[in-house]
Structures are given as C-alpha cells and as structure tokens.
Amino acid sequence: MTGTLPGLLAHHAAGRPDGVALREKEFGIWQEITWAEYLARVRRFSLGLTELGLEAGDRIAIIGDNRPEWVIAELASQTAGILPLGLYQDAIADELARILEAADARVIVAEDQEQVDKVLEVRERLPGLEHIVYYDPRGMYAYEAPGLMSFEAVEALGAALHERLPGEFDRRLAGVQPGDTALLCTTSGTTSVPKLAMLSHQNLLAMASQLQSVDAMYPDDEFVSFLPLAWIGEQMVGVASGLLAGFTVNFPEETATARQDTREIGPAFLMSPPRIWENMVSDVQVMAEDTTRLKRWIYRWAMRQGSASAEARFRGRKVGLAGRVGHRLADWTVFGPVRDQLGLARVRRAYTGGAALGPDVFRFYHAIGVNLKQLYGQTEVSGISVVHRDGDIRFQTVGVPLARTEIRISDEGEILCRSPAVFQGYFRNPAATEETLEDGWLHSGDAGYFDDAGHLVVIDRLADVMKLADGSNFSPQFVENKLKFSPYIGEAVVFGGSGAPFVTAMIAIDMENAGQWAERRRIPYTTFTDLARRPEVYRLVREHVDEVNGELPPAARIHRFLLLYKELHADDAELTRTRKVRRRHIAGRFREIIDALQGDADSVAVATEITYQDGRTAAVEHRLRIETMDGTRFRPPGAGDAGQRPALRGR
C-alpha cells in the first residue's frame, strides 16, 4: 500500500499514530492532528462521499485556502477512486465554471461563504454538480441551496457507514493501485485555458523519491503550506513529499499571517514561486532604504561581504581570512536578523520553481546565507525534472536532471523530458496529449540548452524567444526578471523582435513600495494611475531601466518604456494564477500601446471601461507618457560595440 498516497497515510498512522501529521493555527493557537486522527477523518469523508452516491471515476473539486480539510478531502477521494481537482482560491466565478465544466465535477468542496457564493453564481452552468460542501460555517447559517451541506455532515454520513460496514474502507484502501490517477492538476495556462493533467500515485511518488534522493527530508522536519494547493509545486512538497517522508505539514491561520506563522514554526525547507522570493527581496530593500543613514551603511557593507563570499563559493575559490571574518560579522549583525524576519532562520534548503528567477534575486539570498536552489519542471512531470545540487549552484542555470529523469534538447531547441513522473495525459483531451507526449518524451514548450558543466539553461518559452533586428536571439523573460529586481517594479512585459526596430517595455509599478517611496518624499497621489503618472516615479523607474541596460548587449537594451495605468492581474487573464505573464493575451489586449512604443510618439491615449460595484460602467481615457532612453537605439553590427555578442541565452 505504500505505493499510493492513502497507503502512505495508513502506514504512518499504524507506525506512529500519536505523531503530529498536520497542524493548523486557529485563533492564535496551533491545533494538532495526529496521524491516527488524520486517517480517521479521511476514512469518514471517503465513506461519506460514497453515501452521497459518488463512484470510482467521478470527479470532485476543492477550492479554498490551505486547510487540513483540503488534504483530507483529496486523500479521501483517492481512496474511493474519485478524481480530486484543486482550484485556485482567487479564481473568479467564470473561470471556476469553465474548469468545473471541463472536469464535469459532481461535488465541490468550497471552504467558506466567499467560495460558495462563486459556485452558486454559476451553478446553472453546471448541471452535473450535485453537492456543495463547505467547511467554514461562518456566514452560512441562512444559506439554502440544493445539495449544500457542511464538511462535518459528510463525515457523519461516513461514520455511520463505517459502523454498518467496518471493513469497507480498508477494502477500498487495499484496492488503490500505484497506476491509478491520483490527481487532476490544472496546467499554468500561459498560452490558453488551463488543461487538466492526470497524475498517478506512481507519478507523484516517483517525483518525491527522486527529490529526496537529492535533498533528504525527515519525519521530524517541519513544513509550512501557504501556497495554493491547486499548484503542483505545493502538491509535490506538501502532499507527496510530506507523505513519503512523514514530516509535519503546518497551515497558517490566514494568508496575511503566513510570514509570522512561518517564523513561529521555523520550517526546515521552503518552496515558493519567484513572486514570493521577489517580494521578500523588495521588502528587505525597502526596509533598508527606510532606515537611518548608519544602518543603511551597515546593510550595504554587509551585502558586499555576503555577495563576495557567495561569488567565491560558486566559482570554487576559497575565501580569505579577512573575508571570512567580515562575512561572520555581517551574518551576526545583518543576515541573521534578516533571515529571522523572513522566517528563514532554520531553513536548510529553499526552492524556487514555476517560472524563472532572476540571477540578482539568487545572488541576494545566497549573500544572506539562504541555500536557495532552482527547480525546473512542469505540471506534466509532477513538478520537477531538474534541480540544483548543494555546492553546485549556478545563477544562470536550473541545475541537472534528477536520477531517473532524462533530458534532451530537440533540433528546434526545445527541452524534452522522459521520466517515471511524466503524466498519464490530459483529461478528456487526447489531441493535446498526443501533441505533448511523443514516444514517451514530454515536450515542455521551453527553449534551452546544456552548458559545459552539464547544467540545464532555460532560455524562455519556445514561442516567446524573439529575433532582434540584428538576427540575434532574445529572451524577454531574462530582461523582465532584471527589471523586477527593483522593489518599485511589480511587473514588466518586454517586447522586441518580429520586425520591431528595438526593444520596448510596459512596466507596472509596485503600488505598496512605490507609494511608500512617494510618501517619504511628500509626493502627493491618490490612485495607482495617479502615482504611475508622477514625473518623480518615472525618473525612479528610468534610473533602474538605465542600470539594467548597462548589463545588456546593445541590441537587447530597452529603448522606450511606459508605466501602465493599472496592475497586471490574473482576473483580467493577463497573468496566470501562478503569476506567469500570458504574453499572447497581453500582446492583443495592449496592441495600441505596443505599437506606440515601437513608434516615435511621446505618449499614447488608451480608452478603458471600468465597472463599479453596483454594476454601472463608465469609459475612461488615460494618456500614458512614453519615456525614451538615450543611446539605446539599435545599431547594426559593425557600427560600434564591436565584439559584444547581443544574443541573450540564459535565465
């Protein structure tokens, strides 16, 4: 039975029933669930689903914040042969309906009133949806709808069935096979509506065992689960690796308290997408700028010590005595307190995955003593195929393949993968499956190559790699990551190639950090749009763009940019739920802006429609200023800068 996720749960419950499996913070107090209690609740909910009429092969959807009920519902479904599908808690009602339609779910487990409201809003589009199960009763006392019931009510049904048929759950548990589909997981959806990848128990555990062969995890380790469980990254660590190693999974009280709760737990390892790591860097940078002159000087001195030591380690050089003393002093005065504030004080290893992380962010964490490593993979390979090894980390790469994973580069430059963790296919989408899987090789859609040390370098999405006017390849993502290292830039989308005369960028400011910067300088503003229009903010962003240009080959430098009047948002389909840029959608939606950037006008007018809370709409026109950088216009080879290679190959 240990070849399946529910089987591993039963194994831990039998071997150490009183050990802590899950811990959730409620009303400021950490509540513990033992392995025996965990299994008992899975048994009750699984049998309860049977009492509701669900059968093997049916689908159940789960939406909400990370809570014990989420993983209980997931494992309960697997035991009954039902396919669980996780949904992002910030999905809007229409997005929710489209995925539920594709899965044809009979039951949805919705955390609270907010999630139930979204389901009820689109229920007429979901004729196959029979039951809505909630586990946070606040605000639900007056709700009446067909099939609406509490999580406890389903558990009570299962408890009654267990009394009548005490061996039924064990019989079903024994029947779960490693090759059975364990999970339907949405893909990132950077180019289209997310597809549903079918992952088996064998897929997920093959991935988890390969990761643990590289980085050992132990039963007494602590892990904090605060990223969406609909994301494969959280599934691969918080669920698959958690059950394989048997460590304790902790759930924060609220999203807003996740960092403080993480500090209290002191996890042994952490897994986050780039946006989390970038946000933490921004927080530290803003705090450093918003302190006294002396503390600012000490911080900058410490960062020089840390950066020098990190660079020496990565180049295989020894740090001299003076360097070691300086770094130890910097760690005592600055880095230790910073790691503690970020909840990283006890982290042995930290992982980033899901998208590219800029080299500057990597350098920052290694400078302050955090062992941050890149993971590379896709939903279709259960999350991971490549990872950095301790002592063999290169900022521009994503590491080397896992033990039982083969990676090769196609003639077109696409990264292909073969592994026991490769998925079974897309749910009810054989055409997409055939396009993605060919002779056992998973086509990632990413462009990359191997460097001289055998490390994989991911350039960008294959469809997004552009050719500049001089014929060199260009990775927009590489430049975007450099731009986002500024704490005042929240998002950036870079365009170039395809006949464009030069590289341009649309930039969305970070409202919180840029707003604090403006307040410290007594610059008045009202809204995001108003702040983004301020000449002082334009100058602030221009300084950073100029710094980035100084690190880029001539042909790849940003010639013109503007500050957007709004944040890019997943609700507007501009980003995926994991905050990856949906470049094709943005290229269509902001076509007028892109055309203006590639012209010579100094501004562009954009008309938008806003919707008020009462349903009324209004048309609003924004005139956006376009900033032109000096000395960055493309010059053909031979017209100066001879010998510099303008191609960008790397993350």
C-alpha positions in Angstrom: 0.0 0.0 0.0 3.0 2.4 0.4 3.0 2.8 -3.3 0.0 5.2 -3.0 -0.7 8.4 -1.2 -3.5 7.0 1.0 -1.4 3.9 1.6 1.4 6.0 3.0 -1.1 7.8 5.3 -2.2 4.4 6.6 1.5 3.3 7.0 2.3 6.4 9.2 -0.9 6.0 11.2 0.0 2.4 12.0 3.6 3.1 12.8 3.3 6.3 14.8 -0.3 7.0 15.5 0.4 9.8 18.0 2.9 11.6 15.8 1.8 15.1 14.6 0.8 14.9 10.9 -1.0 18.2 10.5 -1.0 21.4 12.4 -3.3 24.4 11.9 -3.4 27.8 13.6 -6.8 28.8 14.8 -7.5 31.9 17.0 -3.7 32.2 17.5 -3.3 28.7 18.8 -1.7 25.8 16.9 -4.1 22.8 16.7 -2.5 19.4 16.1 -3.9 16.4 14.1 -2.1 13.1 14.7 -1.6 10.5 12.0 -4.3 8.4 13.5 -6.8 11.3 13.6 -5.8 12.2 10.0 -6.5 8.7 8.8 -9.8 8.6 10.7 -11.1 11.8 9.1 -10.0 10.6 5.7 -12.0 7.4 6.3 -15.1 9.2 7.4 -15.1 11.7 4.5 -14.3 9.0 1.9 -17.2 6.8 3.1 -19.3 9.9 3.2 -18.7 10.6 -0.5 -19.9 7.0 -1.1 -23.1 7.7 0.8 -23.6 10.8 -1.4 -23.6 8.4 -4.4 -20.2 9.1 -5.9 -18.4 6.2 -7.6 -14.9 5.4 -8.8 -14.0 7.7 -11.8 -16.2 10.6 -10.7 -14.7 14.0 -10.1 -14.6 16.2 -7.0 -13.3 19.8 -7.0 -11.7 21.5 -4.0 -11.3 25.3 -3.6 -10.2 27.4 -0.7 -7.2 28.3 1.5 -4.8 25.7 2.7 -6.5 23.8 5.5 -6.5 20.2 6.8 -9.9 19.7 5.2 -8.3 20.2 1.7 -5.9 17.3 2.0 -8.4 15.2 3.9 -10.8 15.6 1.0 -8.1 14.9 -1.5 -6.9 11.6 0.1 -10.5 10.6 0.8 -11.4 10.9 -2.8 -8.3 8.9 -3.9 -9.3 6.1 -1.6 -12.7 5.9 -3.2 -11.3 6.0 -6.7 -12.7 9.5 -7.2 -10.5 12.1 -9.0 -9.8 15.2 -7.0 -9.2 18.6 -8.8 -7.8 21.6 -7.0 -8.9 25.1 -7.9 -7.1 28.4 -7.1 -9.0 30.2 -4.4 -8.7 33.6 -6.2 -10.3 32.2 -9.4 -13.3 34.4 -10.5 -16.7 32.8 -11.0 -16.5 32.4 -14.8 -13.0 30.8 -14.6 -14.3 28.5 -11.9 -17.3 27.5 -14.1 -15.1 26.7 -17.2 -12.8 24.4 -15.2 -15.7 22.7 -13.4 -17.4 22.2 -16.8 -14.3 20.6 -18.2 -14.0 18.2 -15.3 -17.7 17.6 -15.0 -17.4 17.5 -11.2 -20.3 16.1 -9.2 -19.2 17.6 -5.8 -17.2 20.7 -4.9 -15.7 21.2 -1.5 -15.7 25.0 -1.0 -14.0 26.5 2.0 -16.3 29.3 3.1 -19.0 31.8 2.2 -16.9 33.5 -0.4 -16.2 30.3 -2.4 -19.8 29.1 -2.0 -21.1 32.4 -3.4 -18.9 31.9 -6.5 -20.2 28.4 -7.1 -23.8 29.4 -6.6 -23.3 32.3 -9.1 -22.5 29.9 -11.9 -24.4 26.8 -10.8 -26.9 27.0 -13.7 -24.0 26.3 -16.0 -23.1 23.1 -14.0 -26.0 20.7 -14.4 -23.8 17.8 -13.2 -22.9 19.5 -9.9 -24.9 17.8 -7.2 -23.4 18.8 -3.9 -21.6 21.9 -2.4 -19.7 21.1 0.8 -18.3 23.9 3.0 -16.0 23.6 6.0 -16.0 27.1 7.4 -19.6 27.7 8.6 -19.2 31.5 9.3 -21.9 33.4 7.4 -23.6 30.2 6.1 -26.4 29.8 8.6 -29.1 31.4 6.3 -27.9 29.7 3.1 -30.3 27.3 1.4 -29.5 25.6 -1.8 -29.9 22.0 -3.2 -27.1 19.8 -2.1 -25.5 22.4 0.2 -24.0 20.8 3.3 -21.2 21.0 5.8 -18.0 19.0 5.8 -18.9 17.6 9.2 -22.2 16.4 7.8 -20.4 14.4 5.1 -18.1 12.9 7.8 -21.1 12.0 9.9 -22.5 10.0 6.9 -19.2 8.2 6.6 -19.0 7.4 10.3 -22.5 5.8 10.1 -21.5 3.7 7.1 -18.3 2.6 8.9 -20.4 1.4 11.8 -22.5 -0.7 9.4 -19.6 -1.9 7.3 -16.4 -1.7 9.4 -14.2 -3.3 6.8 -15.4 -1.3 3.8 -12.7 1.5 4.0 -9.8 -1.0 4.4 -11.1 -2.9 1.4 -11.1 0.2 -0.7 -7.8 1.3 0.5 -6.2 -2.0 -0.4 -7.6 -1.7 -3.9 -5.9 1.6 -4.7 -3.1 0.9 -7.2 0.1 3.0 -7.9 -1.0 3.4 -11.5 -4.4 4.8 -10.6 -5.0 8.5 -11.3 -4.4 10.4 -8.0 -5.0 14.0 -9.1 -6.3 16.2 -11.8 -4.0 19.3 -11.8 -4.5 22.4 -13.9 -1.6 23.5 -16.1 -0.4 27.0 -15.8 -2.3 28.2 -18.9 0.2 30.7 -20.2 -1.0 30.3 -23.8 -4.6 29.1 -23.4 -7.3 27.9 -21.0 -5.6 25.5 -18.4 -5.8 21.9 -19.2 -6.3 19.1 -16.7 -3.2 16.9 -16.3 -3.8 13.4 -15.0 -1.2 12.4 -12.4 -1.0 8.9 -10.9 0.2 7.9 -7.4 3.3 6.5 -9.1 4.0 9.7 -10.9 3.8 11.8 -7.8 5.8 9.4 -5.6 8.5 8.9 -8.3 9.0 12.7 -8.3 9.0 12.8 -4.5 11.5 9.9 -4.1 13.9 11.5 -6.7 13.8 14.8 -4.9 14.5 13.1 -1.6 17.5 11.2 -3.1 19.0 14.7 -3.7 17.8 16.5 -0.6 16.8 14.3 2.3 13.7 15.1 4.3 13.0 13.6 7.7 9.9 12.8 9.9 10.9 15.4 12.5 11.1 18.2 9.8 8.5 21.0 9.7 6.9 22.4 6.5 4.6 25.4 6.2 1.9 25.0 3.5 0.8 28.5 2.4 0.9 28.4 -1.4 -2.2 27.3 -3.3 -2.7 23.5 -3.1 -4.0 23.7 -6.6 -0.4 24.4 -7.7 1.7 21.4 -8.5 4.6 22.9 -6.5 2.6 22.7 -3.3 1.3 19.3 -4.1 4.8 17.9 -4.7 6.2 19.1 -1.4 3.2 19.5 1.0 1.4 16.3 -0.1 3.6 13.8 -2.0 6.9 14.5 -0.2 5.1 15.0 3.1 3.5 11.6 3.0 6.7 9.9 1.7 8.9 11.4 4.4 6.3 11.7 7.1 7.1 15.2 8.2 4.6 17.6 9.8 2.6 20.0 7.5 1.6 23.3 9.1 -1.2 25.6 7.8 -1.1 29.3 8.7 -4.1 31.0 10.2 -4.6 33.4 7.3 -2.8 34.3 4.2 -1.9 37.6 5.8 -0.2 35.9 8.7 1.8 33.4 6.7 5.1 35.0 7.2 4.7 35.4 11.0 3.4 31.9 11.3 6.3 30.6 9.3 8.7 32.4 11.7 7.0 30.6 14.6 7.3 27.1 13.1 10.8 27.5 11.7 10.5 25.1 8.7 13.4 23.0 7.5 12.7 23.8 3.9 10.6 26.1 1.9 9.1 26.0 -1.6 7.9 29.2 -3.3 7.5 30.6 -6.9 9.6 33.5 -7.9 7.0 36.1 -6.9 7.3 35.2 -3.2 11.1 35.4 -3.3 11.0 38.7 -5.3 8.5 40.2 -2.8 10.7 39.3 0.2 13.7 40.9 -1.5 11.7 44.0 -2.2 10.6 44.2 1.5 14.2 44.0 2.7 15.3 46.6 0.2 12.6 49.0 1.2 13.3 48.5 4.9 17.0 49.1 4.2 16.2 52.4 2.4 13.7 53.4 5.1 16.1 53.4 8.0 18.9 55.6 9.4 22.0 56.5 7.4 24.2 54.5 9.7 22.1 51.3 9.4 21.9 51.8 5.7 25.7 51.9 5.5 26.0 48.8 7.7 23.4 46.9 5.4 25.3 47.9 2.2 28.6 46.9 3.8 27.2 43.5 4.9 25.7 42.9 1.4 29.2 43.5 -0.1 30.6 40.9 2.3 27.9 38.4 1.6 28.0 38.8 -2.2 31.8 38.4 -2.3 31.6 35.2 -0.2 28.7 33.8 -2.3 30.5 34.6 -5.6 33.7 32.9 -4.3 31.8 29.8 -3.4 30.1 29.5 -6.8 33.4 30.0 -8.5 35.1 27.3 -6.4 37.5 29.8 -4.7 38.5 29.9 -1.1 37.5 32.9 0.9 40.5 34.5 2.7 40.7 35.1 6.4 39.6 38.8 6.2 36.7 37.7 4.0 35.6 35.0 6.5 35.8 37.4 9.4 33.9 40.1 7.5 31.2 37.6 6.5 30.8 36.3 10.0 30.4 39.8 11.4 27.9 40.6 8.6 25.9 37.4 9.4 25.8 38.3 13.1 24.8 42.0 12.6 22.6 41.8 9.5 22.0 38.5 7.8 20.8 36.5 10.9 18.2 39.1 11.8 17.0 39.4 8.2 16.6 35.6 7.8 14.7 35.5 11.1 12.3 38.3 9.9 11.7 36.4 6.7 11.0 33.1 8.5 14.2 31.5 7.1 16.2 31.1 10.2 16.1 27.3 10.3 15.7 26.6 6.6 18.2 24.0 5.3 17.2 24.3 1.7 14.9 26.7 -0.1 13.4 26.0 -3.5 12.1 28.2 -6.3 10.1 26.9 -9.2 7.2 27.5 -11.5 8.9 30.3 -13.5 12.3 31.9 -14.0 14.0 33.6 -11.1 16.4 36.4 -11.9 20.1 36.0 -11.1 20.1 39.1 -9.0 17.5 37.6 -6.7 19.5 34.4 -6.5 22.6 36.3 -5.5 20.8 38.2 -2.8 19.6 35.1 -1.0 23.0 33.3 -1.2 24.6 36.5 0.1 22.4 36.5 3.2 23.1 32.8 3.8 19.9 31.1 2.4 20.6 27.9 0.4 18.2 28.8 -2.4 18.0 26.3 -5.3 16.2 26.3 -8.6 13.7 23.6 -9.5 12.6 23.1 -13.1 9.7 21.1 -14.4 6.1 21.3 -15.4 2.8 20.1 -14.1 3.0 17.3 -16.6 6.2 15.9 -15.0 4.7 16.1 -11.5 6.5 19.3 -10.9 10.2 18.5 -11.0 12.7 17.2 -13.5 15.8 19.2 -12.8 17.3 20.7 -9.6 20.4 22.4 -8.3 22.6 20.2 -6.0 24.2 21.5 -2.8 27.6 23.0 -3.6 26.8 23.1 -7.4 24.6 26.1 -7.8 24.9 28.4 -10.8 22.8 31.5 -11.0 22.1 31.2 -14.7 21.0 27.6 -14.7 18.3 25.4 -13.2 20.7 22.5 -12.2 21.0 18.9 -13.5 18.3 16.3 -14.1 17.1 14.0 -11.3 18.4 10.5 -11.1 15.7 8.7 -13.1 15.0 11.6 -15.5 16.3 12.1 -19.0 16.5 15.5 -20.6 17.5 16.2 -24.2 17.3 19.2 -26.5 15.4 18.8 -29.8 16.7 20.1 -33.1 14.4 23.1 -32.6 16.0 23.8 -29.2 13.0 22.5 -27.2 13.6 20.8 -23.8 12.2 17.2 -23.9 11.8 15.1 -20.8 11.4 11.4 -20.1 10.7 10.2 -16.5 8.5 7.9 -14.4 7.0 11.1 -13.1 5.6 12.1 -16.6 1.8 12.4 -16.5 -0.8 10.0 -17.9 -2.3 12.6 -20.3 -4.8 15.4 -20.3 -8.3 14.6 -19.0 -10.7 14.1 -22.0 -8.2 15.8 -24.3 -6.4 13.1 -26.4 -5.4 15.6 -29.1 -3.5 17.8 -26.7 -2.0 14.6 -25.1 -0.7 13.4 -28.5 0.8 16.8 -29.1 2.6 17.0 -25.8 3.7 13.3 -25.4 5.6 11.7 -28.3 7.3 8.3 -27.9 7.3 8.8 -24.1 9.0 12.2 -24.4 7.3 15.2 -22.8 7.5 18.3 -25.0 7.9 21.2 -22.5 7.4 24.1 -24.9 10.6 25.7 -23.3 13.7 26.6 -25.2 17.1 25.7 -23.5 20.5 24.1 -23.8 23.1 22.4 -21.6 26.2 24.4 -20.5 29.7 23.0 -20.3 29.1 21.6 -16.8 26.0 19.7 -17.8 23.6 22.2 -16.2 20.4 23.0 -18.0 19.9 26.6 -19.0 16.3 27.6 -19.7 16.0 30.5 -22.1 12.3 31.2 -22.3 9.1 29.7 -23.7 10.0 28.5 -27.2 7.1 30.6 -28.6 8.4 33.7 -26.8 12.0 33.6 -27.9 12.4 36.5 -30.4 14.9 37.5 -33.0 16.2 41.1 -32.8 16.9 43.3 -35.8 20.5 42.1 -35.9 19.4 38.4 -36.1 20.3 37.5 -32.5 18.0 35.5 -30.2 16.3 37.5 -27.5 14.7 36.3 -24.2 12.1 38.8 -23.0 11.8 36.9 -19.7 15.5 37.4 -19.0 15.2 41.2 -19.2 11.8 41.2 -17.3 13.5 39.5 -14.3 16.2 42.1 -14.2 13.6 44.8 -14.2 11.6 43.2 -11.5 14.7 43.2 -9.2 13.8 46.8 -8.4 11.4 46.9 -5.4 9.4 49.6 -7.2 8.6 47.5 -10.2 5.8 45.0 -9.7 5.6 43.5 -13.2 7.2 44.1 -16.6 6.5 42.9 -20.1 9.2 43.3 -22.7 8.7 43.2 -26.5 11.1 43.1 -29.4 11.9 41.1 -32.5 9.4 40.1 -35.2 10.4 43.2 -37.2 10.4 45.6 -34.3 13.2 48.2 -34.6 14.2 48.0 -30.9 13.2 46.6 -27.5 10.4 48.2 -25.5 8.8 47.5 -22.1 5.5 48.0 -20.4 6.1 48.4 -16.7 3.6 48.2 -13.8 4.8 49.8 -10.6 4.7 48.1 -7.2 1.9 50.1 -5.6 2.9 49.5 -2.0 6.6 50.1 -2.3 6.4 53.0 -4.8 3.6 54.5 -2.6 5.9 54.4 0.5 8.7 55.9 -1.5 6.4 58.8 -2.6 5.1 59.4 0.9 8.6 59.6 2.3 9.3 62.3 -0.2 5.9 64.0 0.3 4.8 63.4 -3.3 1.0 63.5 -3.3 -1.0 60.9 -5.1 -4.5 59.3 -5.0 -4.7 56.2 -7.0 -2.4 53.7 -8.8 -3.0 55.5 -12.0 -2.1 58.9 -10.4 1.0 57.5 -8.8 2.2 55.9 -12.1 1.9 59.3 -13.9 4.1 61.2 -11.5 7.3 62.5 -13.1 9.3 61.6 -10.0 8.1 57.9 -10.3 9.1 57.9 -14.0 12.6 59.2 -13.0 12.8 56.5 -10.3 12.0 53.7 -12.8 14.1 55.2 -15.5 17.2 55.0 -13.3 16.6 51.3 -12.8 16.0 50.7 -16.6 19.2 52.5 -17.2 21.1 50.2 -14.8 19.5 47.1 -16.5 20.5 48.5 -19.9 24.1 48.7 -18.7 24.1 44.9 -18.1 22.6 44.0 -21.5 24.1 43.7 -25.0 23.4 46.7 -27.2 20.7 45.1 -29.3 18.7 43.9 -26.3 18.7 47.2 -24.4 15.3 48.8 -23.7 14.9 51.9 -25.9 11.4 53.0 -24.9 9.1 52.2 -21.9 5.9 53.4 -20.2 4.3 52.9 -16.9 0.9 51.2 -17.1 -2.2 52.8 -15.6 -3.2 49.5 -13.9 -1.7 46.4 -12.3 -1.5 43.3 -14.4 -3.9 40.8 -12.9 -4.9 37.2 -13.3 -8.6 38.2 -13.2 -8.0 40.0 -16.4 -6.3 37.0 -17.9 -3.0 39.0 -18.2 -1.3 36.7 -15.7 -1.8 33.0 -14.9 -2.8 32.1 -11.3 0.9 31.5 -10.6 1.7 35.0 -11.9 3.3 34.0 -15.2 2.8 36.5 -18.0 0.3 35.5 -20.6 2.3 37.2 -23.4 0.0 36.5 -26.3 -3.1 37.8 -24.5 -1.2 40.9 -23.4 0.1 41.5 -27.0 -3.5 41.5 -28.2 -5.1 43.5 -25.3 -2.4 46.2 -25.3 -1.8 46.3 -29.1 -2.2 50.1 -29.3 0.4 50.7 -26.5 2.9 48.3 -28.1 2.5 49.9 -31.5 3.1 53.4 -29.9 6.1 52.2 -28.0 7.6 50.9 -31.3 6.9 54.3 -32.9 8.2 57.7 -32.1 5.3 59.4 -30.3 5.9 60.7 -26.8 2.5 59.5 -25.4 -0.4 57.2 -26.2 -4.1 57.5 -25.3 -5.8 54.4 -24.0 -9.6 54.1 -23.6 -10.8 51.6 -21.0 -14.1 50.6 -19.4 -14.4 50.3 -15.7 -17.2 48.5 -13.8 -18.4 49.8 -10.5 -19.6 47.6 -7.6 -23.2 48.4 -8.4 -22.8 47.1 -12.0 -22.6 50.5 -13.7 -19.9 51.0 -16.3 -18.0 54.1 -17.5 -15.5 54.8 -20.2 -12.2 56.3 -19.0 -9.3 57.6 -21.2 -5.7 57.5 -20.0 -2.9 59.3 -21.7 0.3 57.4 -21.0 3.7 59.1 -21.3 6.4 57.2 -23.2 10.0 57.5 -22.0 12.8 57.2 -24.5 16.2 56.1 -23.2 19.3 57.8 -24.5 21.9 55.9 -26.5 19.9 52.6 -26.8 18.7 52.7 -30.3 19.7 49.6 -32.2 22.9 49.8 -34.1 23.7 47.1 -36.7 26.9 45.0 -36.2 30.0 47.0 -37.1 28.6 50.3 -36.0 30.3 50.4 -32.6 30.4 48.0 -29.7 32.4 45.6 -31.9 33.0 42.2 -30.4 30.0 42.3 -28.0 27.6 39.4 -28.5 24.0 40.8 -28.5 22.3 37.4 -28.0 20.7 36.5 -24.7 21.0 32.9 -23.8 20.1 32.2 -20.2 17.7 32.9 -17.5 
